[in-house]
């Protein structure tokens, strides 16, 4: 069974540089890093929606990737 897609996996698969994603999603590098490291327990839906739009994927995929990142971090 394959491991769930983490946010880092998703970001890598899209192939857009992080600074471009941050600008498109109107989020800080600190906030994105916290999501990638699984440090944000419940990200705001607005943040998740902006990130999904910036990546060109659906919100459910981003939410699942964030959850996988938290699980991988043991949080």
N, C-alpha and C positions, 0 to 999 in steps of 0.2 A: 504494500500500500504506500502510495506517495505521501510525502509530508505536505502539510498545508502550505500554501503560498504566503510567505511573510510580506510585510510592506517593502522590505528591501528587495525581495524577489520581484514584486510587482513593479517597483521603480526601475529595476534593471531591465525587465522585459519590455517596458515601454520605450526605453532608450532615449529618454529626454534628460538632459543635464539637470541636476538638482536645483541649480540657481534659476533655471527657466521655470521649473515646476513651482518653486517658491514664489516667483513673480506672478505666474498665472493664477495660482491659488491665493495670492495675497496673504501669505503666511510667512512667518519668520523661520530662519534656519534652525533656531532653537526649538520652536514648536514642532517642526518636521522631524528633527532629531529625536525628540521625546517620543513621538509616535513610532519612529523606526526602532527605538530601543525598548518599546513596550512600557514606557514610564507613564503614559497617560491612560488612566483607568477608563474614563468615559469621555472621549472627545466630543466636542459639540457637533451636532448634526450639520450645522452650517460649514464647519471646517471640513468635515468628511465630504460634503457635497461639492465644495470648492475644489478639493483635492481630486475627487472623481472627475470633475469636469476638466481640470487641468491635465489629467492623465488620459482622458478620452475613454474612461471605463465607467461601469455603473457603480452606484453607491454601495450596493451589496458586496461587490468584489473588494472595495476598499475597506469596508467594515470587517469582512472576513480576514483580510490581510493584516489589519491592525490587531484583531483578536489572536491571530496566529503569531504575530510578533510578541504579544504579551505572554502567550503560552510558552514560546521559545525562551523568553527571558525568565520564565518561572514566576510570573506575577499573576 
